[in-house]
């Protein structure tokens, strides 16, 4: 089970930076996301023609981050993530669409292609809990 401080941080934000790689060439993309807490899944949409999706077709292992922008050291918070990215199967697709469209209703008109990021590692830095305080979660 993921630490509540991690899931609370995830719920307060809506954009993650996704990092992919192909042939030793890294790439980043910013994605609006919805989070399914019970399943521990991030949901976002991306076109098949994007560089990050093309990368994932070759290498499903990705990294991501979510940050709070601040110049105040005592308020610094950020989440680093690793995991795998894939398209939802038909069973999960309905649930994913519902969650994503609830958070971003205007996305319905775009008829998006949905993707899942299944995390296997979180590292939350939260300086409000003490300078450099880290909370680590790893899948079993």
C-alpha positions as a printed NumPy array, in Angstrom:
array([[  0.   ,   0.   ,   0.   ],
       [  1.263,   3.435,  -0.975],
       [  1.908,   5.991,   1.781],
       [ -0.966,   8.496,   2.176],
       [  1.453,  11.432,   1.996],
       [  2.396,  10.252,  -1.503],
       [ -1.178,   9.778,  -2.704],
       [ -2.267,  13.092,  -1.157],
       [  0.526,  14.843,  -3.066],
       [ -0.496,  13.109,  -6.311],
       [ -4.139,  14.159,  -5.882],
       [ -3.193,  17.833,  -5.397],
       [ -1.524,  18.07 ,  -8.812],
       [ -2.509,  17.335, -12.397],
       [  0.639,  17.443, -14.575],
       [  3.506,  14.984, -14.57 ],
       [  6.714,  15.087, -16.548],
       [  7.18 ,  11.76 , -18.296],
       [ 10.682,  10.6  , -19.235],
       [ 11.179,   7.959, -21.917],
       [ 14.186,   6.669, -23.819],
       [ 14.937,   4.845, -27.018],
       [ 18.383,   3.798, -28.282],
       [ 20.053,   5.637, -25.404],
       [ 18.291,   8.91 , -26.291],
       [ 16.199,  10.364, -23.43 ],
       [ 13.078,  12.455, -23.947],
       [ 10.562,  14.303, -21.72 ],
       [  6.896,  15.171, -22.151],
       [  4.408,  16.889, -19.855],
       [  1.077,  15.099, -19.433],
       [ -2.174,  15.907, -17.662],
       [ -3.043,  12.911, -15.505],
       [ -5.73 ,  11.348, -13.398],
       [ -4.787,   8.92 , -10.625],
       [ -6.572,   5.715,  -9.672],
       [ -5.558,   5.306,  -6.029],
       [ -6.947,   1.811,  -5.44 ],
       [ -5.163,   0.454,  -8.521],
       [ -2.119,   2.738,  -8.071],
       [ -2.229,   3.844, -11.715],
       [ -1.705,   7.132, -13.507],
       [ -3.881,   7.701, -16.577],
       [ -3.079,  10.162, -19.333],
       [ -3.711,  10.578, -23.014],
       [ -1.208,  10.78 , -25.851],
       [ -1.226,  10.41 , -29.592],
       [  0.503,   7.491, -31.268],
       [  2.591,   9.961, -33.284],
       [  4.23 ,  11.568, -30.239],
       [  7.895,  10.913, -29.546],
       [  7.224,   9.57 , -26.044],
       [  4.669,   7.016, -27.281],
       [  7.016,   5.909, -30.063],
       [  9.709,   5.468, -27.402],
       [  7.369,   3.388, -25.233],
       [  6.6  ,   1.067, -28.138],
       [ 10.275,   0.072, -27.914],
       [ 10.938,   0.529, -24.169],
       [  7.992,   0.434, -21.726],
       [ 10.155,   1.418, -18.754],
       [  9.655,   5.091, -17.922],
       [ 10.303,   7.639, -15.221],
       [  8.192,  10.615, -14.195],
       [  8.106,  13.484, -11.755],
       [  5.518,  15.752, -10.206],
       [  6.693,  18.928,  -8.486],
       [  5.407,  21.861,  -6.528],
       [  6.991,  25.012,  -7.924],
       [  8.327,  27.153,  -5.107],
       [ 11.36 ,  29.269,  -4.341],
       [ 10.996,  28.677,  -0.604],
       [ 13.307,  25.812,   0.498],
       [ 11.091,  24.879,   3.452],
       [  8.147,  24.237,   1.111],
       [  9.926,  22.139,  -1.52 ],
       [  7.973,  19.015,  -2.454],
       [  8.382,  16.655,  -5.35 ],
       [  7.709,  13.085,  -6.389],
       [  9.985,  10.895,  -8.484],
       [  8.445,   7.83 , -10.105],
       [  9.588,   4.81 , -12.083],
       [  7.378,   2.22 , -13.698],
       [  5.977,   0.849, -16.93 ],
       [  3.722,   2.525, -19.458],
       [  1.138,   0.687, -21.532],
       [ -2.364,   0.983, -22.965],
       [ -5.234,  -0.196, -20.76 ],
       [ -6.953,  -3.452, -21.657],
       [-10.675,  -3.385, -22.475],
       [-11.679,  -4.156, -18.877],
       [ -9.663,  -1.258, -17.455],
       [-10.387,   1.139, -20.335],
       [-13.917,   2.028, -19.138],
       [-12.698,   2.828, -15.633],
       [ -9.75 ,   4.829, -16.987],
       [-11.954,   6.897, -19.3  ],
       [-14.44 ,   7.637, -16.527],
       [-11.725,   8.833, -14.144],
       [ -9.908,  10.91 , -16.773],
       [-13.059,  12.561, -18.142],
       [-14.25 ,  13.366, -14.626],
       [-11.037,  15.313, -14.058],
       [-10.765,  16.734, -17.591],
       [-14.293,  16.796, -19.095],
       [-13.212,  18.931, -22.057],
       [-10.958,  16.064, -23.229],
       [-13.997,  14.114, -24.466],
       [-14.116,  16.101, -27.698],
       [-10.533,  15.054, -28.526],
       [-11.302,  11.3  , -28.454],
       [ -8.005,  10.591, -26.691],
       [ -5.824,   7.478, -26.71 ],
       [ -5.341,   6.45 , -23.094],
       [ -2.134,   5.265, -21.491],
       [ -1.348,   3.856, -18.064],
       [  1.729,   4.429, -15.954],
       [  2.012,   1.604, -13.422],
       [  4.523,   2.769, -10.788],
       [  6.995,   0.414,  -9.156],
       [  8.817,   3.119,  -7.166],
       [  7.988,   6.479,  -5.566],
       [ 10.314,   8.881,  -3.791],
       [  8.556,  11.855,  -2.234],
       [ 10.72 ,  14.713,  -1.009],
       [  8.871,  16.971,   1.418],
       [ 10.902,  19.638,   3.188],
       [  7.893,  20.547,   5.353],
       [  8.589,  17.306,   7.241],
       [ 12.27 ,  18.196,   7.724],
       [ 14.918,  19.385,   5.293],
       [ 15.496,  16.702,   2.677],
       [ 12.905,  14.333,   4.19 ],
       [ 12.225,  11.417,   1.803],
       [  9.402,   8.895,   1.791],
       [ 10.137,   5.822,  -0.338],
       [  7.668,   3.288,  -1.686],
       [  8.547,   0.234,  -3.804],
       [  6.232,  -2.375,  -5.259],
       [  6.652,  -5.885,  -3.952]])
